[in-house]
Amino acid sequence: MLSQETLERYRRMTPGERLALTFEMIRENTPYLLAGNPDVVDRRFELLRRENDARNSRILAALAGLKSRG
């Protein structure tokens, strides 16, 4: 979990600053994401896809719940 100080720093950033930070993090982490033999990399990306799909499903379910209440 991020500290309150870190969260506040992120909230004060402009959208452009947050995007630049995102791109920097992607550049720094890409070599680690692609490291290993092709089977390992494929499994790693499959896990990321499953996690993203699950997160998106939860978001859509929450939005549907809000819509049905409104």
C-alpha positions as CSV (number, residue, x, y, z in Angstrom):
1,M,0.0,0.0,0.0
2,L,1.2,3.5,-0.8
3,S,1.8,6.0,2.0
4,Q,-0.5,9.0,2.3
5,E,2.4,11.2,1.4
6,T,3.0,9.3,-1.8
7,L,-0.7,9.3,-2.7
8,E,-0.9,13.1,-2.1
9,R,2.2,13.6,-4.3
10,Y,0.5,11.6,-7.1
11,R,-2.7,13.6,-6.7
12,R,-0.8,16.9,-7.1
13,M,0.7,15.7,-10.4
14,T,-0.7,16.9,-13.7
15,P,-2.0,14.2,-16.1
16,G,1.1,14.7,-18.2
17,E,3.4,14.1,-15.2
18,R,1.5,10.9,-14.3
19,L,1.7,9.7,-17.9
20,A,5.5,10.5,-18.0
21,L,5.9,8.5,-14.8
22,T,4.0,5.6,-16.3
23,F,6.2,5.6,-19.4
24,E,9.3,5.7,-17.2
25,M,8.1,2.8,-15.2
26,I,7.3,0.8,-18.3
27,R,10.8,1.5,-19.8
28,E,12.5,0.4,-16.5
29,N,10.5,-2.8,-16.1
30,T,10.2,-4.1,-19.6
31,P,13.5,-5.9,-19.6
32,Y,12.4,-7.9,-16.5
33,L,9.0,-8.6,-18.0
34,L,10.6,-10.1,-21.1
35,A,13.4,-12.0,-19.3
36,G,13.4,-15.8,-19.5
37,N,12.6,-18.4,-22.0
38,P,9.5,-18.0,-24.2
39,D,7.4,-20.3,-22.1
40,V,8.1,-18.3,-18.9
41,V,7.4,-15.0,-20.7
42,D,4.1,-16.4,-22.2
43,R,3.0,-17.6,-18.7
44,R,3.9,-14.2,-17.3
45,F,1.8,-12.3,-19.9
46,E,-1.1,-14.8,-19.5
47,L,-1.1,-14.1,-15.8
48,L,-1.2,-10.3,-16.5
49,R,-4.1,-10.8,-18.9
50,R,-6.1,-12.8,-16.3
51,E,-5.4,-10.2,-13.6
52,N,-6.5,-7.4,-16.0
53,D,-9.6,-9.3,-17.1
54,A,-10.6,-9.9,-13.4
55,R,-10.0,-6.2,-12.5
56,N,-12.0,-5.0,-15.5
57,S,-14.9,-7.4,-14.6
58,R,-14.9,-6.0,-11.0
59,I,-15.0,-2.5,-12.3
60,L,-17.8,-3.3,-14.8
61,A,-19.8,-5.0,-12.1
62,A,-19.4,-2.1,-9.7
63,L,-20.5,0.3,-12.5
64,A,-23.5,-1.9,-13.3
65,G,-24.4,-1.8,-9.6
66,L,-24.3,1.9,-9.5
67,K,-26.4,2.2,-12.6
68,S,-29.1,-0.1,-11.3
69,R,-29.3,2.0,-8.1
70,G,-29.5,5.3,-9.9
